[in-house]
């Protein structure tokens, strides 16, 4: 998802190579999305909008935690300091709806597979 997102950002800059990028540090961070599969049985009776809110808050919290740890060692691959709704340059509150949607998408992928 991140590679597609950054590739589309290059398109906005009129860079039609659509080069996307990520960091190896992101693999274990994104791997934590698998926790959605473990928590879904506890949350499945909650309406999707609220579940999305829980996922969004969880993703932002983990992004903040992991970013803080990486930043402490000068390894954080992102810096949102220039964004209006950033918190310590580590998370963007305006991304909350995107993370809600991503959480519900991960839920769909991880929990609603056909046997």
Secondary structure, 3 states (H helix, E strand, C coil): CHHHHHHHHHHHCCCCCCCCCCCCHHHHHHHHHHHHHHHHHHHCCCCHHHHHHHHHHHHHHHHHHHHHHHHHCCCCCCCCCCCCCEECCCEEHHHHHHHHHHHHHHHHHHHCCCC
